[in-house]
Amino acid sequence: MTACQHIRENAMHLMVQTPYTLFAYWDVTPEYLELAKSSLPGEHFGLQIRLVRETAEGAEIADTLSIPSQEIKGRTYFSRQNPYNAYYAELGLSYQGGFFTLLRSAPVITPPAGKATKHLMPKSTTESHRKDTSGSQLVPDSLPFAYSPAENKGSRGD
């Protein structure tokens, strides 16, 4: 085993599952957590994960979850969120009525609710853009050179 195999990185990730559900997972090293705790005088009250929704007026807390301090690696779901909104997650210490951020995820955007309609799809995939102004087809329905395993049965000298 090399020295690099023992290195862990502190990480907070947020992923979209559905328009209403987000999945978060985190990994914080014990050393990083102890360093943060030692820089805060007084008593801190454990780890929290905050789900933050970005709005035109600024950021607002969408959900908060308290987790045991020993749970330095874990995962959770945030349900009942709003479709077509931007979110990020923060892992931090609850401290004197406030929040001391340790890690922050990259922002994600939940998709709109319901089925995607043609006006939401990229224009290159709609029927109106498959033909040019003269009616000639720009994008073929299928490629003549596409590989099909069924067509090549027995062609390996069988």
C-alpha positions as CSV (number, residue, x, y, z in Angstrom):
1,M,0.0,0.0,0.0
2,T,1.4,3.4,-0.9
3,A,1.1,6.6,1.1
4,C,-1.3,8.0,-1.4
5,Q,-3.9,5.3,-0.6
6,H,-4.3,6.7,2.9
7,I,-5.0,10.2,1.8
8,R,-8.7,11.2,2.2
9,E,-10.1,14.4,0.9
10,N,-12.8,16.5,2.6
11,A,-15.8,16.6,0.2
12,M,-19.4,17.6,0.1
13,H,-21.5,16.7,-3.0
14,L,-25.1,17.3,-3.9
15,M,-26.9,15.5,-6.8
16,V,-30.3,15.8,-8.3
17,Q,-32.5,12.7,-8.1
18,T,-35.8,14.0,-9.2
19,P,-37.4,17.5,-9.5
20,Y,-38.3,17.2,-5.8
21,T,-35.5,15.1,-4.3
22,L,-31.8,15.9,-3.8
23,F,-29.1,13.5,-2.6
24,A,-26.1,14.7,-0.5
25,Y,-23.0,12.8,0.6
26,W,-20.0,14.0,2.5
27,D,-16.7,12.9,3.8
28,V,-14.7,15.0,6.3
29,T,-11.5,13.8,7.9
30,P,-11.2,13.6,11.7
31,E,-8.2,15.9,11.5
32,Y,-10.1,18.6,9.6
33,L,-13.0,18.4,12.0
34,E,-10.7,18.6,15.1
35,L,-8.9,21.6,13.5
36,A,-12.2,23.4,13.0
37,K,-13.4,22.6,16.6
38,S,-10.1,23.8,18.1
39,S,-10.4,27.1,16.3
40,L,-13.8,27.8,17.8
41,P,-13.7,28.8,21.5
42,G,-16.4,27.5,23.8
43,E,-18.8,24.8,23.1
44,H,-20.1,23.7,19.7
45,F,-23.2,21.6,19.3
46,G,-22.4,19.0,16.6
47,L,-22.5,18.8,12.8
48,Q,-25.3,20.0,10.6
49,I,-26.1,19.9,6.9
50,R,-27.9,22.8,5.5
51,L,-29.6,22.7,2.1
52,V,-29.6,26.2,0.7
53,R,-31.9,27.4,-2.1
54,E,-30.7,30.3,-4.2
55,T,-33.4,32.9,-5.1
56,A,-33.5,36.3,-6.8
57,E,-33.6,37.8,-3.3
58,G,-30.6,35.8,-2.1
59,A,-30.0,32.5,-0.4
60,E,-32.5,30.9,2.0
61,I,-32.3,27.8,4.1
62,A,-34.5,25.1,2.5
63,D,-33.7,22.3,5.1
64,T,-31.4,21.6,8.0
65,L,-30.4,18.2,9.3
66,S,-28.4,17.6,12.5
67,I,-26.1,14.6,12.4
68,P,-24.0,13.0,15.1
69,S,-20.4,14.4,15.3
70,Q,-18.9,10.9,14.8
71,E,-20.8,10.6,11.4
72,I,-17.9,12.2,9.4
73,K,-18.8,10.2,6.3
74,G,-22.4,9.8,5.3
75,R,-25.3,10.5,2.9
76,T,-28.9,11.7,3.1
77,Y,-31.8,12.7,0.9
78,F,-33.6,16.0,0.9
79,S,-37.2,15.5,-0.2
80,R,-40.1,17.8,-0.9
81,Q,-37.9,20.5,-2.6
82,N,-39.0,22.8,-5.4
83,P,-38.6,21.9,-9.1
84,Y,-36.5,24.3,-11.3
85,N,-34.5,25.8,-8.4
86,A,-30.8,26.1,-7.7
87,Y,-29.5,24.5,-4.5
88,Y,-26.2,23.9,-2.7
89,A,-25.4,22.0,0.5
90,E,-23.2,23.0,3.4
91,L,-21.7,20.8,6.1
92,G,-20.8,22.7,9.3
93,L,-20.7,23.0,13.0
94,S,-23.6,24.4,15.0
95,Y,-21.9,27.1,17.1
96,Q,-23.4,29.6,19.6
97,G,-26.7,29.9,17.6
98,G,-24.8,30.2,14.3
99,F,-23.3,28.0,11.7
100,F,-19.6,27.5,11.0
101,T,-19.2,26.2,7.4
102,L,-16.7,23.4,6.9
103,L,-17.6,22.2,3.4
104,R,-19.9,23.4,0.6
105,S,-21.1,21.5,-2.5
106,A,-21.2,22.8,-6.0
107,P,-24.7,24.2,-6.9
108,V,-27.2,22.1,-8.7
109,I,-30.5,22.9,-10.5
110,T,-33.5,20.7,-10.1
111,P,-35.3,20.1,-13.4
112,P,-38.8,21.3,-14.1
113,A,-41.6,19.0,-13.0
114,G,-43.5,17.0,-15.6
115,K,-42.5,15.7,-19.0
116,A,-40.1,17.7,-21.1
117,T,-41.8,19.3,-24.0
118,K,-40.4,20.3,-27.4
119,H,-40.0,23.9,-26.4
120,L,-37.6,22.8,-23.6
121,M,-35.6,20.4,-25.7
122,P,-32.5,21.6,-27.6
123,K,-33.5,22.8,-31.1
124,S,-31.3,20.3,-32.9
125,T,-33.5,17.4,-31.8
126,T,-36.8,18.9,-32.9
127,E,-38.4,17.8,-36.2
128,S,-38.4,21.4,-37.6
129,H,-34.6,21.4,-37.5
130,R,-34.1,18.0,-39.1
131,K,-34.7,19.5,-42.6
132,D,-33.2,22.6,-44.2
133,T,-35.3,25.3,-46.0
134,S,-35.5,23.3,-49.2
135,G,-36.8,20.3,-47.4
136,S,-33.6,18.3,-47.6
137,Q,-33.0,16.1,-44.6
138,L,-30.1,17.4,-42.5
139,V,-30.1,14.6,-39.9
140,P,-30.7,11.1,-41.2
141,D,-33.3,8.9,-39.3
142,S,-30.6,6.2,-39.1
143,L,-27.0,6.0,-40.1
144,P,-26.3,3.6,-43.0
145,F,-23.0,2.4,-41.4
146,A,-24.4,1.8,-37.9
147,Y,-23.2,-1.5,-36.4
148,S,-25.8,-4.2,-35.5
149,P,-24.7,-7.4,-33.8
150,A,-27.7,-9.3,-35.4
151,E,-26.4,-8.4,-38.9
152,N,-22.9,-9.8,-38.2
153,K,-23.8,-13.2,-36.8
154,G,-21.6,-15.9,-38.2
155,S,-19.3,-13.4,-40.0
156,R,-16.3,-14.3,-37.8
157,G,-15.5,-17.4,-39.9
158,D,-18.3,-19.5,-38.3
